[in-house]
Amino acid sequence: MEKPITNFTYNNLVLYAKGWYQSSDDIYDDIAYLLSEVYGWKSNDKDEIAMLTLKAVDNLYVLMDIKFDTDWTGRFNNSFASFLSAIQKEMNRNPSLSFNDACIKWAISIFRMLTIHEIKLNPPHYGENEHFKMGLYMGKPTTDWTYEQMNKFAQESFKD
């Protein structure tokens, strides 16, 4: 078995997808914040946020050495072209989704499905000055936990 990916640039995006951060009412704002940690900027442009989220999936696929679909000549298509059919399926399942919403939803589903055999994640960090004030435990907000308790729980959960 291959070793899991370590030090994935988009670690917090995967943690978000897996429910370690309590999402706000605006997924674009949440993802923009997570991407700002990687790229050092904050954008509210939904096109840009969706494109960079797909770039995170592309990065994952490259690290996992996942081969992309081939065209009629046998050459590999670029990754974004190979993502298009999956995104289109997402839009077909839910016609009310915009293209950007479908990109985000599909990317989050990819990150959510990663296992410990595929990726080793760094634990989340919680604090008063963080975008995500508290995380989740078993899908429920941990509003009665202190930041110290939540960080200790996260550290314990991510030990080898």
N, C-alpha and C positions, 0 to 999 in steps of 0.2 A: 504494500500500500504506500502510496506517495505521502510525503509529509504535508501537513496542512500549511496553508499560506500564513505567514507571520508578518506583522507590521504592515497590514493593508492600509493604504493611504486613506481610504474611506471607512475606517473602523467605526466611527460614530454614526455613519449612515446605516451600517448594518445593525448596530445596537438600536437605533431608532426603529428600524424595520422589525426587529425582534421584540419590541415593546419595553426596552430598558429605559426609554425616555417617554414621559407622558406628553403626548402630542397636544398642540394647541388647536384652535379652531381653523387655522390656516396652514395646511400642509406645505404650501409654497414658502411661507415665512420660516417654518421649521427647517425645511431642506436648504433654503438659502443660508440660514445660520450655519448649518452643518457644513455646507460647501464653503462658506466664508473662512472656516478654520483651515481648509485645504488651500484655497486660492487667495485668501487675504482680502476679499471684497465682499460687499453685501449688495445684492441685486434683487429687485422686485420684478424683473422681467421674466414672465412665465416661460417664454421660449428659451431663454438662456438657462433657466433653472432646469427645465426638462432636458435640454441638450447636455448639460453637465452631469445630470443624473445618469443619462445613457452613457456618458463617458466613463462614469464610475463602473457601470456594468461591463463596458468594453475592457477596462483595466482589469477587472476580475477575470473575465474570459481569457485574456492574454496570460495572466498569472497562472490560471488553471490549465492552460494549454488546450482550451476548447477550440476545436476547428469550426470555422464558419461554413455556411452553405457555399456550394460551388455553383458557378454559372455554367452555361452550355459548353464552354470551352474547357471546363475542368479546373479553371483557376478559382481561387477563393474570392468571394465577394468581400467588400469591406464589412466590418462588423455592423455598422449602422444599417446597412441595407439588409443584413440578415435579421436584424431586430424588427424590421418593419412588419413582417408577417405576424409575429407574435403580438405586436402592438395593434395591428389591424384586428386580430382575433379578440383582443381585449375590447376594442371599440364595437365589434359585432355583438359581443355578449352584453354590452351596456351602451346602447346608441346615444344616451344622453352625455357620454364622456366626450370632452374635447380631445384633440390629438395630444396636447400637452398632458392632460389628466391621465390619459391612457398610458403615456410614456412613464409617468411617475408611478402609477399603480402597478404596471408591469415590472418596473425596476425594483420597487419595494418588495414585490412578491418573490423576485429572484433572491434578494438579500435575505428575506425571511426564511427561505428554504435551506440556507447554508447550514451545514452540520459541523460539529467540532472536528470531524475527520477532514474537512475541506478548508477550514479557516480557524486560526487561533486569534481570538479577539482580546484586545486590552479592555480592562473593566471601565465602565462609565465613571464619571466624576460628577458629583452633585454639590451645589453650594448656592448661597444667596445671590451671588453675582453671576451665576450661570443662566443661560437662556432657559434651560429646563430645570425648574425649581426642584422637582421631585420626580422620581421614577415610578415604576410600577412593580408590584410583586403579585404574581399569579393573575395579571390582568387588572388589578385594582390599584388605585392611587395609594401611596404610602403616606398619607397626610399626617398620621400620628407618629411617624418616625422622624428622628432628628437627622440632619445631614450626616453627622458622624455615624449613626446607626446604618443609614443607607449606604454610605461609602464602605463601611466594614462588611456589610452583607455582599456588596458587589465584589469587593476584593476576595472574599471567601468563595464566592460562586465561580470566580475565574481562575482559581488556583489549579495547577496541573494535577 
